[in-house]
Amino acid sequence: MKKLKDKNVYILIITILFASLIINIVGIIMHIKNANPYNRISHQTNFSTTVDAPKAFVYATLKDNDKGFLEGFGPREVNLNYGHTDVDLEIQNKDKTTKTYKLVINKPDKRDTENRLASLSTSAKKINFNPNQYSYNINVGANVESIYVNSSLMSDKSHYVYGYEPRKIDLQEGLNVAFIRTKSEAGEEKDYKINIFKSTNNEEIEEDNSLDLDSLSLSVGQINFKKDKLSYRVKVANEVDEINVYAFAKNKKAEVSVGDTKLNEGKNEILIDVKYNNESKTYKVIVNREKKVIQDNDKKLKELIVSGYNIHFNPDKFNYDIVADANRNLIISAYPYLNDTDVTIIGNEQNKKNKTIKLLVTNVEGKYNTYQINIKDKFWNIKNEVIAVAVTFIGGLFILSLLKYYEMKTTKKKRKKRAKK
């Protein structure tokens, strides 16, 4: 125990105690700073997030009972547009002053931009079609009163603009301009232009009295049409509940009729009848509409965000714990998988130690899952910091006192031994 006499021991112990005190005091200062109403978190008023969902459910908590949300600017459901959607949360104090928090939600646009045609033809002249060529010229004789323009779409997600789909074009002498206009899922339009020159000279036209179709196309799905092939098959998604059939006969005098084009799930037969002189010929298109897949995720969240906290969200995990200071503002955003799924954020069950927020995710059948966020106060708060400082200081003094007492006792024993000698 001779080393106890060495002052370095006391210096080391005092240094450790001093460092511990400094660390605890810094902790107290940080807690005081966070408790200030103008700390970084509560003073921050702009938040942003990126999600891919049709709607958002934005929830926010108030830290003071004397404040409230302005009507129409509180927690609510928000429909999302592609791009940026601004959500304002406005808080009013009892003295009528207001403060606005802004949440910017970015919804990426993943819609298909394909709007080209896969084919383009006319009943009068053959077109050397190229999907990337958007203008064509054809010449017809003076005795051609009308022609049929037909086409098919490159993408099942695109469609024709009303009035500019495949159709019959009545011709006048001179230049006639016909457009086939398409629109992509993303809303981008494209025009294919056909310049039809009707001359003043008659051309001998061989009359076609057959019952053959000249062209056949669909608004959704691709078929490889041949006039002698009478049956076709195509498969469409469940979302397609009706299909347009564009059928034009070679015989201008023939009557073409198309059967019911509304689709049930599974197999549907659409009959196209070509009639002339009491004779008829029937083409058949068999459309298989996929059955709706009942998804387990119809009552699950695709994304759950608590602004400022990483909760490591998983759609199959329904319980989350957050350790946070009681004064922090929370902005919670919830996004379901499906458009027809409802999300309801219900009440707060509060006590001194924790707060529970529940989110009900309900499908069209009324079945639901419950996600739960448990918010607990930090254990290492300012109260515990002060206690830690006191314990460290008192404990340090106690250790130093013991060391001093032991040293004095040892010195006293040595003095007695010397005295006996």
VENDA-V630723 format. One line per field, one symbol per residue. ss: DSSP state (h for helix, s for strand, l for the rest). psi: psi as a letter, one per 20 degrees, with the letter a starting at -180 (. if undefined). burial: 1 if it has 16 or more other C-alpha atoms within 10 Angstrom, else 0. Layout:
# VENDA-V630723
ss: ???
psi: ???
burial: ???
This chain:
# VENDA-V630723
ss: lhhhhlhhhhhhhhhhhhhhhhhhhhhhhhhhhhhllllhhhhllsssssllllsssssslllllllssllllllsssslllsssssssssslllllsssssssssslllllllllssssssllllllllllllsssssslllllsssssssslllllssllllllsssslllsssssssssslllllssssssssssllllllllllllllssssssllllllllllllsssssslllllsllssssslllllsssslllslllsssssssssssllsssssssssssllllllhhhhlssssssllslllllllllssssssllllllsssssslllllssssssssslllssssssssslllllssssssssssllllhhhhhhhhhhhhhhhhhhhhhhhhhhhhhhhhhhhhhhhl
psi: jhihipihghggghggggggggghggggghghghipikrhghhpipqqrpqnqhrqopqqqpipijqrqqpikaprpppprpcpppopoppprijjqqppppooppoqojqpjpjrqhqprqigqppnqphjpjpqpqprrhjohqrppqrqqhpiirrqppikrprpopqrpbpppppoprprhijpqppppooooorippqppopojrkqqhqprqhpqpqnpphipipqqqprrhioiqqppoppqhohiqppppapjqprpbpppppopoppljqqppqpoopopqqppoqhjikqqhqppopipoilpphjpipqppoqqhiqppoppporgqhjpqppoprpoqahhrpppqopopahijqrqpqpoooqqpgmahghgggggggggghghgghggggghgggghgghhgghhh.
burial: 0000000000000000100110011011001001100000010000000011111111111000001110000111100101001011111000000000101111100000111110111111000000000101000111110011111111111111000011101010100001111111110011111101111000000000011111111111110000000101110101000010111111110101010010111001111111110000011110111100000011111111111000001000010001011111111111111100111010000000011111111110000111111011100001001001100100010000001000000000000000000
